[in-house]
C-alpha cells in the first residue's frame, strides 16, 4: 500500500512538472510577443 502511494506521488510530480513546463512556455511566448509589440511601437 505504501509503495503504491510513493508511485502515485512520483507520477503526480511528473505530470505537475510537465504542466508547469507548458505554462512556462506559454508565458515566455506571451512575453516575446509583448516585447515585439513594444519594439514596433518605438
Rosetta blueprint (number, residue, H / E / L):
1 X L
2 X H
3 X H
4 X H
5 X H
6 X H
7 X H
8 X H
9 X H
10 X H
11 X H
12 X H
13 X H
14 X H
15 X H
16 X H
17 X H
18 X H
19 X H
20 X H
21 X H
22 X H
23 X H
24 X H
25 X H
26 X H
27 X H
28 X H
29 X H
30 X H
31 X H
32 X H
33 X H
34 X H
35 X H
36 X H
37 X H
38 X H
39 X H
40 X H
41 X H
42 X L
